[in-house]
Amino acid sequence: MSYHISASLRKSLADVTRRKGRTLLVVLGIFIGVFGLTAITLTQDQLFAAFAFSVGNQATQPDLVVDVNRLDSRLVPALLAVPHIERVQEETTLMTQWHVSRAPGHVDFTIISYPDLQHPPITPFELVSGHYPGAGEIVMEYGDVAIQPFAIGDLIMVDTAHGVARLRVVGLARTPGVNPATTDSARGYMGENALQSLPAFTDVTTAPPLGPIRLSHLAIKLASMTQVSTTAQALGPLFHSHGVTVLGISFPTPIIAQLRQLDGIFTLLRILALLAVVMSAILLLNTVATLVTEQTATIGIMKAIGGTRFSILRGYVLSIGLYSLLATVPGLVLGILSGAGLASFLAQRIPLAQGPLIVTPQLIALSLILGFGVPLCASLWPLLNGSRITVRAALAAYGINKGKGASALARIGGYLTWVPQIIWLGLRSVFRKRTSAALTLLMLTVSGASFLTVQTAAGSVNKTVGSAWTHIHADVEVYVDESYSQARTQLDTLPNVRRIERFGVAGAQTPWGKLGLWGVEPQTQIYHYQLTSGRWLREGDTNVVLISDAVAAQTGLHVGSRLVVTSLEGNKPINWTVIGTLNEAVDSLGQIGTAVVPVTTLYQFEGTPPASVADYVNKLLVQAKDSTPAGVNRLANQIDTVGTNLILSGSVGRGTGLGPVFLVQDEALRHQRNFYVLYAVLYAVALLTGAAGILGLASTLTASVVERQREVGLVRAMGASSWRVGQIFWVEGLTLGGIAWCLGALLGLPLAYAFLQFFSRLVIAVDFVVDPLAFLVMLAALLLIVTLASIIPARRASRLRIADLLRYE
């Protein structure tokens, strides 16, 4: 059968199969590039789609929600006949409390039902596991597991008008625009009859304090947002004619997906993932150059018997195609499987509900280009250069140029006689082939720089996001709807309360984008600000603002400038005077930065009348004397009990007083959770580049073993042990690793800085933070790469027989 195969094809097959170790390294190098970028791209596509789904889009959100005293199925067709109304959705909601283990023991819980759970017309949810609920059963929103861990089949406890009801979880759902992991407000779905069977109150005005309320709504989707007001005014007579009382009308704020920032994250990650592809190309370039050098005489013989340059190139290209075929198919398949698994793992940790796995044609095309196109392009230069040689030059070529490096080392060795000869043998081979050494150094340097960039980026983002809450030295956050003096009187009786301050958080629109607003007391003791210019707030300040350094850098504003803001609902523009800048981080996607104003100014911005703002509060920060976890949990429970007792005693009305209560550390964790995906994928990319570095160095050391067999034989003949022989190549790799560590440190810092600059521009502003330990981690990573890459070549050299080594030419 072999006689029917051309000589060129037989040579290509022989090049692939003769040296299995080299073939394995080349195939693994191509495989890593294909596998890595396929897995990362698929992970990014899946998570991006899940993020886009979680923040929702305006097409799945109602434009108008009408609260009614009852639902009437005859009203739906009448509403659909009204001009500009596209869809109508009936829904029943039960607003109650879900009993959880963390302080203060319960969270807000909204249970929703539609006449047809499987086909809601406006806000469809997707059942990702389990089945639709029956009597006594509930489907939980996927992000609820971040509030209280549970599994399908577990029982949860919710409040009803007659006590506590136990519902069995039978499924998990995801809903556009809903993620309890970030809002800390749970959601679930029940069947219409099952929800109606739960005892609840239906009139907010007559319901007892803390009683669960069941309400009826009609969600309406319009053809155009410009018709909202006109349509709302026309609905009154229609509802009246059907005997339905309108209790209220609301206009939900459109959910604006911050997909630009997420796309920026994934773009940066994809760029980092391309490093593994580049390193795979360098590995193949180095390997093909070594192969061509080894076969220089063979090329001369082929030319001498009539082979053309094109036919020689075709044979080597065929070998590269075989390498690519062996690597690309498993790389593509395993990349898809691993990407799906990684996306699922990360989605569970956020948590975030995934949609169905979708492998796009673009992803397949990208993988094929990486697997076949990149290796071919990387091999062209050594192939063209090697095939250009003349017959005479090819047949005369032999051996390795000793070069000047060995002589210099010999002179140095004459002075440093105490250094073992094994080390000198390892050092003298480092730059015997300068091109190969340079390419290997480039791969190791990129690996080290990638580790440094990833560590610096992850550390900078984590510290920046975390620092947004480290400046707030509070333990408990309390939502309040009563006078400040009353709230202080009620909380001052608790023994573990050290300090109480008013606080506020809001968002504002500026000409440059969304701005995070914090309202604090001018004489604050809880918020430890870091002023960078100008002055801090004073008692009596109005219409003044301090902006973060990030805002100042993006907008060009400075002390004395005027900042024009409007609320997210678009109220009348307000002018504030910038009196200073401070070091304050951003903890959320989609914000250009943070600004701090007097707490009374913030309350007025939110709509509090100026006459009552002096004694008004809507959020309190409480600092505990005992700030241990047990002490803080106990304080949160005590505050929740005070708020509950006030309502039960009739001292305050429903929806007023103290509560709900949150732990400040939970608030910080909710914001940091948004960046878990970034950290995980960053380190995944670093591992890919590290694996490519291992293969690159292993390829170089393997070639060194082949080239130095006679030298190794002489060392073995003089009595060197296998361990000593292995040390020669480990020293060679260690030297390359040490040089790469120095180059990586010099290259990694500018790369990390550039990466974070792009991150700040595309995502959120991040401070550049360099951790000295990152250099030690990079050194440890390179030592690990060198050691792993040296194992197989060193073992091979140490196991060869002395007679075979001395016969090698």
C-alpha positions, 0 to 999 in steps of 0.5 A, spaced: 500 500 500 505 504 501 508 504 494 501 508 492 503 513 496 508 519 493 515 520 496 513 527 498 507 524 502 511 519 505 516 524 508 511 528 511 508 522 515 515 520 517 516 527 519 510 527 524 511 520 526 518 519 527 519 523 533 513 522 537 515 527 542 516 533 538 510 531 534 506 531 541 509 538 543 507 541 536 500 538 537 499 540 544 501 547 542 496 548 537 491 544 541 492 550 547 491 555 542 485 552 539 482 550 545 483 556 549 480 561 545 474 556 543 473 555 550 474 563 552 470 565 547 464 560 548 464 562 555 464 569 554 458 568 549 454 564 554 455 569 560 454 575 555 448 572 553 446 571 560 448 578 563 444 581 557 438 576 559 439 578 567 439 586 566 433 585 561 431 589 555 425 594 554 422 589 549 420 584 555 418 590 560 411 593 561 411 600 559 405 601 564 402 597 570 395 598 573 394 596 580 386 594 580 382 591 585 380 585 581 382 582 575 376 581 569 378 576 563 373 580 559 377 587 560 383 584 556 380 584 549 377 591 551 384 593 552 387 590 546 382 594 542 385 601 545 390 604 540 397 603 541 396 597 546 400 591 543 400 586 549 396 586 556 398 581 561 394 579 568 398 578 574 397 577 581 403 578 586 404 576 593 408 581 597 411 577 603 417 575 607 421 569 606 424 566 612 432 565 612 438 563 616 442 570 616 440 576 620 435 579 621 432 572 619 427 574 613 428 578 606 422 581 602 419 576 597 415 577 591 411 571 589 408 572 582 402 568 578 399 569 571 393 565 568 398 561 564 405 561 567 408 557 561 406 563 556 406 570 559 405 575 554 410 581 556 415 578 562 416 571 560 421 567 565 425 561 563 424 555 567 431 552 567 430 546 571 425 542 575 418 543 573 412 548 573 409 549 580 402 545 582 399 546 589 403 547 595 409 548 590 413 554 588 419 555 582 424 560 585 428 565 581 435 563 580 439 568 583 435 567 590 440 562 592 445 567 593 440 570 599 439 563 602 442 556 599 437 551 597 435 545 592 430 543 588 425 539 593 427 543 599 421 546 603 421 554 604 417 558 609 413 564 607 409 569 611 401 568 610 395 572 614 394 565 618 402 564 620 407 561 616 406 556 610 411 551 607 412 551 600 416 546 596 421 548 591 420 544 584 424 548 579 428 554 578 427 560 573 430 566 570 427 572 568 429 578 564 431 584 568 431 580 575 437 578 579 436 577 586 443 576 587 444 583 586 438 586 589 437 582 595 430 581 594 427 574 592 422 572 587 418 566 586 412 563 581 406 559 583 400 557 580 394 562 580 390 557 584 395 555 589 397 563 590 390 564 591 389 559 596 395 562 601 391 567 606 393 574 605 390 581 605 388 585 599 387 592 601 393 596 603 389 601 607 386 596 612 391 590 612 394 589 619 402 591 620 407 586 616 401 582 614 402 579 607 399 583 601 396 580 595 395 585 589 392 584 582 395 588 576 395 589 569 401 590 565 401 593 558 406 594 553 405 600 548 407 600 541 411 607 543 413 610 549 411 617 547 403 614 548 404 613 555 401 619 558 395 619 553 394 611 553 393 612 561 388 617 561 384 613 556 384 607 560 379 610 566 373 610 563 374 603 560 376 600 567 370 603 570 365 600 565 367 593 567 366 595 574 374 595 576 377 600 580 384 603 579 388 603 585 394 606 582 398 607 575 406 606 575 410 607 569 416 602 570 423 605 569 426 602 562 431 597 564 438 600 561 443 594 560 450 596 561 452 591 556 457 596 553 461 595 560 461 587 559 463 587 552 469 591 554 471 586 559 470 580 554 474 584 549 480 585 554 479 578 556 479 575 548 485 580 547 489 576 553 487 569 550 490 571 544 497 571 547 496 563 548 495 563 540 501 567 539 505 563 543 503 557 540 505 560 533 512 562 536 512 554 538 511 552 531 516 557 528 521 555 533 520 547 532 519 548 524 526 552 524 529 546 528 526 541 523 529 545 517 535 546 520 536 538 522 534 536 515 538 541 511 542 535 508 536 532 506 533 538 503 540 538 499 539 531 497 531 532 495 534 538 490 540 534 487 535 528 485 530 533 482 526 536 487 523 543 486 523 548 491 515 548 491 515 540 492 519 541 498 515 546 501 509 542 499 511 536 503 513 541 509 506 544 509 503 537 509 506 536 515 504 542 518 497 540 516 497 534 519 499 537 526 494 542 525 489 536 524 491 532 530 490 538 534 484 542 531 479 537 532 480 535 539 481 542 541 475 545 538 471 539 541 474 540 548 474 547 547 466 547 546 465 542 552 470 546 557 467 553 555 460 550 556 462 547 563 466 554 565 460 558 563 456 553 567 461 554 573 462 561 573 454 562 572 453 558 579 458 562 583 455 569 580 449 566 581 446 567 574 442 563 570 444 560 563 440 559 557 441 554 552 448 552 549 449 555 542 455 554 538 455 559 532 458 558 525 463 564 527 466 560 533 467 554 528 470 558 523 475 562 528 477 555 531 479 553 524 483 559 522 486 558 529 488 551 528 490 551 520 491 558 518 496 560 524 500 554 524 501 555 516 503 563 517 508 561 523 511 556 519 512 560 512 518 564 514 523 558 516 520 554 510 521 559 505 528 561 508 530 553 509 528 551 502 532 557 499 538 553 500 543 551 494 545 544 494 552 545 495 551 549 501 546 544 504 550 538 503 556 542 506 552 544 512 554 540 519 554 541 526 552 547 530 556 554 531 560 554 537 559 562 537 562 567 542 558 565 548 561 559 549 568 562 549 566 568 554 563 563 559 570 559 558 574 565 560 569 566 566 569 559 568 576 560 569 575 565 575 569 561 578 572 555 579 568 553 585 562 553 580 560 546 579 562 544 571 554 541 571 552 548 571 557 551 566 555 545 561 548 548 562 549 555 561 554 554 555 548 551 551 543 557 553 545 561 547 548 556 542 542 557 537 541 564 538 534 565 534 531 559 538 533 561 545 530 568 543 524 565 541 524 561 547 525 567 551 519 571 548 515 565 550 517 565 557 517 572 558 510 573 555 508 567 560 511 571 566 508 578 563 501 575 563 501 572 570 504 579 572 498 583 568 493 578 571 495 579 578 496 586 578 489 587 574 485 582 579 488 585 585 487 592 582 480 591 581 478 587 587 482 593 591 478 598 588 471 595 588 472 593 595 475 600 597 468 603 596 466 600 602 472 600 606 471 608 607 465 606 610 466 604 618 459 602 619 456 595 620 449 595 619 445 599 614 437 601 616 432 603 611 428 608 615 421 612 613 420 617 619 424 623 623 431 622 624 430 624 631 425 619 632 430 614 629 435 616 634 431 615 640 429 608 638 436 606 636 440 609 642 436 604 647 440 598 644 447 597 648 451 595 642 450 601 638 456 606 638 454 611 633 448 613 628 449 617 622 444 619 616 446 616 609 444 616 602 445 613 595 442 615 589 444 616 581 444 622 577 445 623 570 450 628 567 452 629 560 458 624 561 454 618 563 451 616 570 454 618 576 453 615 583 451 620 589 453 619 596 450 623 601 453 624 608 453 628 614 458 634 614 461 632 621 461 624 619 465 620 623 463 613 620 465 615 612 473 616 612 474 620 606 480 621 603 481 628 600 485 630 594 484 637 593 479 643 595 475 642 602 471 637 605 463 639 607 461 644 612 455 645 616 450 649 612 453 647 605 448 647 600 448 645 592 456 643 593 459 637 591 465 633 591 467 629 585 472 623 585 478 623 581 475 618 576 470 623 575 475 629 574 479 626 570 473 624 565 470 630 565 475 635 566 471 638 572 475 642 578 474 646 584 470 651 582 467 648 576 459 647 575 456 640 575 449 639 572 445 633 574 438 630 573 435 625 577 435 618 573 427 620 572 429 626 568 427 632 573 429 639 572 437 640 572 440 642 578 447 646 578 452 644 584 459 647 585 465 643 585 468 644 592 473 638 592 476 632 589 477 625 593 479 618 592 473 614 592 472 608 588 466 605 583 463 599 585 458 598 580 458 597 572 455 603 568 458 609 572 463 614 571 464 615 578 462 617 585 460 624 587 459 626 595 454 631 597 451 633 604 446 628 606 440 634 606 442 636 599 441 629 597 434 628 600 432 634 597 435 632 590 430 625 591 424 630 592 424 631 600 421 638 601 426 643 604 422 645 610 422 637 613 429 635 610 433 637 617 430 632 621 428 627 615 432 620 614 431 614 609 437 611 610 442 610 617 449 607 618 450 604 625 456 602 628 457 597 633 461 597 639 462 589 638 463 589 631 465 581 631 460 577 626 456 575 632 455 582 635 453 585 628 448 579 627 445 580 634 445 588 633 441 587 626 436 582 629 435 587 635 434 593 630 429 589 626 425 587 632 425 594 634 422 596 627 417 590 628 415 592 635 413 599 633 409 597 627 405 592 631 404 597 637 401 602 632 407 607 633 408 607 626 404 605 620 405 600 615 411 601 610 414 607 615 419 606 621 425 602 621 427 597 616 429 593 612 436 591 615 442 589 612 449 588 613 454 593 610 459 587 609 453 583 605 452 590 601 460 590 599 459 582 597 454 583 592 458 589 589 464 584 589 460 578 586 459 582 579 467 581 578 467 574 580 467 572 572 473 577 571 477 574 576 476 567 574 477 568 566 483 572 567 487 566 571 484 561 566 487 565 561 494 566 565 494 558 565 493 558 558 499 562 557 503 558 562 501 552 559 504 554 552 510 557 555 511 550 558 511 547 551 515 552 548 521 551 553 520 543 553 521 543 545 527 547 546 530 543 551 528 537 547 532 539 541 538 541 545 538 534 548 538 531 541 543 536 539 548 535 545 547 527 545 555 526 544 556 531 549 552 528 554 555 521 552 562 524 554 559 526 561 556 519 562 562 516 560 566 520 565 561 517 571 556 523 571 549 520 574 543 520 571 541 526 576 547 530 574 545 529 567 538 532 568 541 538 572 544 540 565 538 541 562 534 544 568 540 549 569 539 551 561 531 552 562 532 555 569 537 560 566 532 562 561 527 562 566 531 567 570 532 572 564 525 571 562 523 573 569 527 580 569 524 581 562 517 579 564 517 584 570 520 590 565 514 588 560 509 586 565 508 592 569 507 597 562 502 591 560 498 591 566 498 599 566 495 599 559 490 593 560 488 597 566 487 604 562 483 600 557 479 597 563 478 604 566 476 607 559 471 601 557 468 598 564 469 602 570 475 607 573 480 602 577 486 604 581 493 602 578 495 598 584 502 594 584 503 588 589 510 586 590 508 579 592 506 579 585 513 579 582 514 573 587 508 569 584 511 570 577 518 568 579 514 562 582 510 561 576 516 561 572 520 556 576 514 551 576 514 552 568 521 551 567 521 545 572 515 542 568 518 543 562 525 540 564 522 533 566 521 530 560 527 532 556 532 531 562 529 524 563 530 522 556 537 525 556 539 521 562 536 514 560 540 514 553 545 509 553 552 511 553 554 507 546 548 510 542 550 517 545 557 517 543 555 514 536 551 520 534 552 524 529 
